[in-house]
Amino acid sequence: MNDTQTSRRTVLGGVAAAVALGLPAATGTAAAGTPGSGPEIGVLLYDGFSLLDPTGPVELLSRLPGARVTMIGERRGPVRTDTRRTAVFADRAVSEVDRLDVLLVPGAGNRGTVAAMNNPVLLDWIRRIDRHTTWTTSVCTGALVLGSAGLLRERATTYWASASYLEATFGVEYVPERYVRVGKVITAAGVSAGIDMALFLAAELAGAEIARAVQLAVEYDPQPPFDSGDAAAASPQLKELALRLLAGSQR
C-alpha cells in the first residue's frame, strides 16, 4: 500500500469514527447539518474587520454537530479586512437574515469599528436579530458595536486599548477577562480571545464533552514563546509598539 492509500484510509477512518459516534462526518454536505438539526450561527462581516475575530470562533463552532454557520454582510460578496489585503465572502446580506440562534459581531481597526458603530443599517439589524437570539456575542471591539446598538449591560470586555472608551461611552464596567457573560450577551477580549469565548459557547450549545473534543480537533493548546499577551503586565513601551504595529498594518 502506498503513502497516498494509507493517508486516505486514515482520513476515511476518522470519518467512519464520527459516524459511529452519531456525529456528522466532517466532510461533504453532512458537515453542514440539516434544517432544524443544530444552531443557526451568523457572523456579521463589515469593512475593516480583523481577520481572526470571526474566523477563529468559526473554526470551532462550525465543527459542532448540525451547526450551520453563515457569513453575513451588508450585501453579499467579499468583505475586506482591516489590512485591506484579505477578504472573506459574505454568503448572505443582512436583508436576507431575520433570525439566528447565535450572532457574532467581530471587531475591527479604528476605521472599521467607527464606521460600523455609525452604520444605522447594521445597528438596526443587530437589534432585530438580538430579539430572538439565544446568544449575542462579540470579539474585540465588536463590543463597541454592540454598545452602539444598545445591547451592553453592567459589564463587558473588549480590546485592552478600548477599555476606557467602553466605560466612558456605554457606562458599563470593563472587565479584563478573556470573555465576559452578562445574560445572553458574551463579549470577548482582543482577537485571539474569541477562540476561548467560542469554546465556552460550544459547551453551552453542545455540551462540555463536545467542546473538549472540538478543542482537541483543532489542537488548541496555546504555548506561546513569549509571555507578553497580557496588557495588564505589559510595559508602556510595548503597548505603544503594539498599537503602532496595528496602525501601520491598517493603512
C-alpha positions, 0 to 999 in steps of 0.5 A: 500500500502506498503513502497516498492509500494509507493517508486516505484510509486514515482520513476515511477512518476518522470519518467512519469514527464520527459516524459511529459516534452519531456525529456528522462526518466532517466532510461533504454536505453532512458537515453542514447539518440539516434544517432544524438539526443544530444552531443557526450561527451568523457572523456579521462581516463589515469593512475593516474587520480583523481577520481572526475575530470571526474566523477563529470562533468559526473554526470551532463552532462550525465543527459542532454537530448540525451547526450551520454557520453563515457569513453575513454582510451588508450585501453579499460578496467579499468583505475586506479586512482591516489590512485591506489585503484579505477578504472573506465572502459574505454568503448572505446580506443582512436583508436576507437574515431575520433570525439566528440562534447565535450572532457574532459581531467581530471587531475591527481597526479604528476605521472599521469599528467607527464606521460600523458603530455609525452604520444605522443599517447594521445597528438596526439589524443587530437589534432585530436579530438580538430579539430572538437570539439565544446568544449575542456575542462579540470579539474585540471591539465588536463590543463597541458595536454592540454598545452602539446598538444598545445591547451592553449591560453592567459589564463587558470586555473588549480590546485592552486599548478600548477599555476606557472608551467602553466605560466612558461611552456605554457606562458599563464596567470593563472587565479584563477577562478573556470573555465576559457573560452578562445574560445572553450577551458574551463579549470577548477580549482582543482577537485571539480571545474569541477562540476561548469565548467560542469554546465556552459557547460550544459547551453551552450549545453542545455540551462540555464533552463536545467542546473538549473534543472540538478543542482537541480537533483543532489542537488548541493548546496555546504555548506561546514563546513569549509571555507578553499577551497580557496588557495588564503586565505589559510595559508602556513601551510595548503597548505603544509598539503594539498599537503602532504595529496595528496602525501601520498594518491598517493603512 
